[in-house]
Amino acid sequence: MALSAQQIPRWLNSIKLRSFINATQLTEHFPRPGRALFHGFSARAQISSDNCFLQWGFQTYRTSSTRNSSQSADLSRQESSSSQSTLLSSESEQSEKMPSSDAKLPLQELDDLPPLSPLQLVSEEEAIQITAAPPVPPASHTLRDYVDHSETLQKLVLLGVDLSKIEKHSDAANLLLRLDFEKDIKQILLFLKDLGLEDNQLGTFLTKNYAIFSEDLENLKIRVAYLQSKNFSKADITQMVRNAPFLLNFSVERLDNRLGFFQKELELSVKKTRDLVVRLPRLLTGSLEPVKENMKVYRLELGFKCNEIQHMITKIPKILTANKRKLTETFDYVHNVMSVPHHIIVKFPQEEHSMIQQNPTTFLWTN
């Protein structure tokens, strides 16, 4: 039976309400992540249903109620197919957001990868490019074999140290190989520089006194302070250390005993004793036996008085360490053959010393 004109608006409102309830129920059945999509889906469903309902209402105004029921069935099928297509599109979008297992690792994760195994095989071309440093020899008779492997030896060579002289002493060579330049040597070099040694003097000094590297730096400073307390100037100490490299290797007690010995045995004043050791600092480092022996020779065999010995020593300190045989032969020739008296020899001790250094006859002919 056809609907009347008054019943059409009321029937349309009821159909719209039913469509809205169906759309709301569909929204509640899906999770929240697709909420925006489902809101869009609900709006599209509602708009499309409104258009269908309007068209269907105008058609039913002219047709029968049986046509009206078939139109509503078609509408429900459209709604279900529309909901299924929307669900499929939502699932495809979610699958696109999932990270792929085949994606490349970021650079940060590459740093965490384990290192290559040392047993990994390499090609022949890569093997040819590998350069290996020669191994350190387990034993050698020369330090030259260790220079390429030791930074300490390399820097000592640059300073002018003669390793060929040091390697003759096995203990010295072993000492240098155990030392670290920054920890053990650098501080000693700075100390010597502060003392007044020049760069071109360090090589010669260290070649002779390599044992200074085994000395404690504080003890070296204490010995310098002792010499300063005895009124040795910095220039005096520098000259003494340069001419007698082993000077600072001796303890304060030994230095004090040596100074006291020369002052007492030679009956010298403090100033003359200081001047004597400044001019010949190896008197403080060498053996005292030659000095004692020569003092007896001058007094007992050659007949010089104490004041005469003092005068000759202050002018030529080296006569204290001269060879005893050469000393007696020279004096015998000058005094007994040439008839030069004692007071002339005392006045010109350098002539006798020059004759001691060479054959007396040769000395006379060359002078």
Salt bridges, closest charged atoms under 4 A:
ASP74 OD1 - ARG77 NH2 1.96
GLU151 OE2 - LYS155 NZ 2.92
GLU182 OE2 - LYS155 NZ 3.67
GLU182 OE1 - LYS186 NZ 3.62
ASP199 OD1 - LYS193 NZ 2.52
GLU215 OE1 - ARG223 NH1 3.18
ASP256 OD1 - LYS230 NZ 3.95
ASP275 OD2 - LYS271 NZ 3.07
GLU293 OE2 - LYS324 NZ 2.93
GLU329 OE2 - ARG325 NH1 3.22
